[in-house]
Amino acid sequence: VVRLVRARRLVAAGITLRGVEKTVTRACLSQRDEQEREWLTTVRAILNGLRTRSTEAQQALKEFDEPSSLGWKPAQESGGVRTEFRAADDGSLWLRMEGELRGASLRDVAAVAYEAELWPRWVPFCSSAEVLSADDPTERIVWVQFDLPMLRRGALLHWY
């Protein structure tokens, strides 16, 4: 599991995780001293987080594989980028954009995502961007504000 997590292979790690979780749960239920029980509780919390991430990754892959699924509605297609939206039950609006980047390396794309606080300098209508969380080098939670003519919108972006 550790090897898969380090490689950011969350779906495969989630599948492998089931057996490990059963073993840890059995160990938690058996006689242990306080230090062992504390360590097992920490491991269990890490495994729960990994299971959540694996489930999110599986759901995202499903949504990308089935573009017309799960209530996505087409919004616009421009410059080779297709944009779709979906309203959630909590009133939030979800956007999905799909397109192909040509001439950009994975390193360059990752740098753009990694340096989100610089977006106001070059992204049209972006008035502010703030990294809210960067606990892991491959994960970011960013708040972005767009000031459009007669309209102000913010977005919370989470990627990993």
Disulfide bonds with the S-S distance in Angstrom:
none
